[in-house]
Amino acid sequence: MRRYNFLQKSDVFEALNNVRDAFLSAKDGNDVEQIMNGLLTFDERIKIGRRILVAECLLSDWKVEDIKSVFKVGKTTIAFVASKLEEYEKCFELIKLRSKRVQTEYERKSHRLVGGSTKIFKTREYTGFKRKDVKR
């Protein structure tokens, strides 16, 4: 926050509300992708994704050294994510819950079984449904 000392409280709240409104405006994964690509740099998107991965590993009781070696992140990043995990545990619970819902719907709609009534082992056929197509 030191970097933004020149801003008034109202300016900070307005900026944060704009970010919140931007992410809430998405109705599906395609909209989310458009918003992310429009607002965040590639580097910012990767950093956020890797922080979520580190949080998942911490929740799964991985050792810090294992996380460091697998994801090539520093101890500072792991400590930052661990402190945020303690402070905002519900954040990562919500992310995990949404991820499960998306995965379940994707698995249910992405393929269908085709074949006649006499065919015992039906063939799985891709329907064209993508993870981005999952509605909010």
Buried (B, 14 or more C-beta within 10 A) or exposed (E): EEEEEEEEEEEEEEEEEEEEEEEEEBEEBEBBEEBBEEEEEEEEBEBEEBBBBBBBBBEEEBEBEEBBEEBEBEEEBBEBBBEBBEEEEEEBEEEBEEEEEBEEBBEEBBBEEEEEEEEEEEEEEEEEBEEBBBEE
